[in-house]
Amino acid sequence: MERHELAEQLSELGRLIWEAIQNNDRITELTFELADAKLTLDKVSLEHTRLDSDHAEAIMGFDRDPETLDHRRSLVPPIEWLKYSLFNLALDWVMDQALMRMKIEQKWPFQENDGFSKP
């Protein structure tokens, strides 16, 4: 496999994982709940992470016309971009922590008798 083929396959895997996350309401809900919990534990007021709905639409690109999006995004106040960034940081933390725990706590079937398992 060439490097570019590996990159393409990793992108495909990412797309499939993202699709699985979005298609499972429980995963989506729990991810957002845990991000809120992390922010609360870090003493971040949830009002500092909630976007105005119009700004959210502009930032996240619900309108697919690039020219319109560019114009709408230029009108989004910096504080809304900050809220978006802060919440995304919390979401990334939640996903990173969950993946790390998955690696530590779960085993593939071939790892069950690898000689390294704890009794």
N, C-alpha and C positions, 0 to 999 in steps of 0.2 A: 504494500500500500504506500502510495506517495503521500507527502506531507499535506498537499492540498486536498487529497481524498480523505485523509484523517480529519482535517478541519471541516470538510463538508459533512462527514458522518457525525462528528460531534455536534454540529449545528442541528442536524436532523434529530439526534437524541435529545438535545435541548428543546427542540420544537415539540417532540412527543411528550416529554416530561411536562412542559408548560401546558400542553393540551390536556393532559391527565389532571393536572392541578385545577385548571379552569373548569373541567367537566365534573368535578367532584365538589359539591357545595360544602361538604364537611371540611375538606382541606382548606378551601378558600376562607370559610368562616373562622376556623381555628387559627389560621395564619394571621388574619387581621386581629382576632382577639388577643393572640400572643404578642403581636406588635404593640397593641394598646397597653397590655400588661407590662411589657418591657419599658415602654416610655413612662408609664406611671411609676414604676419602681425607680426609674432614673429621675423622678421628680419633674417630668415634663408634663405640663398641662395639656390635656387632649385638645383644647381649643387652639393650641399652637401647632396642631398637625392636621386640622380639618380645613380643607380647601373650600372656597366658595364654588358653587357648582359650575358657574360660567367659566371661572378660571381653571377648574379641573378639566372641563371640556377642551379648553384651549391648550393646556399643557399636555394632556394625554392624547390629543389628536383624534378625538371622536369624529371631527370633520376631516375628511380625507383629502380635501383640496389643499395642496401645499402652499399656494399663494395666500389663501384665506387663513390657514394655520399660522404662517409666518406673521401676518398682520395681527391676528388675535393674540399670539404669544408675545408680541412686542408690547401689548397693552397690559399684560399681567404684571401686577406690582411685585417688586422683589420679595416682599414678605410672603406672598403666595408661593413663589419658587422655593423659599426657605422651608415652608411647611411641607411642600412636596418632597424636598430633599431629606428632611428629617424623618418623615414617615417611611420613605424608601430605605433609609439607613436602618431603621428598626425592622422593616420587612427582610432586608438582607441578613441582619443579625439572626432573626428567627429561623430563616431557611438554612443558614450556615450551621447554627446550633443543632437543628433537627437532623441535617445530613451527617454531622459529626457523630451524633448519638446513634444514628442508624448504622454507621460504620462500626462503632464500638459494640453496640448491643445486638445487632442482627448478624446472622451468618448465612452465607450462601450454603446450599446443600453440600457442596464439595468441601466446605471448611469444617463440617461437623466432626470429622475424624482425622483432622490434620496433625494430631499430636501436640498441638499448641493450645487446645481447648482446656479450659479450667474444669476440674472434676465437679 
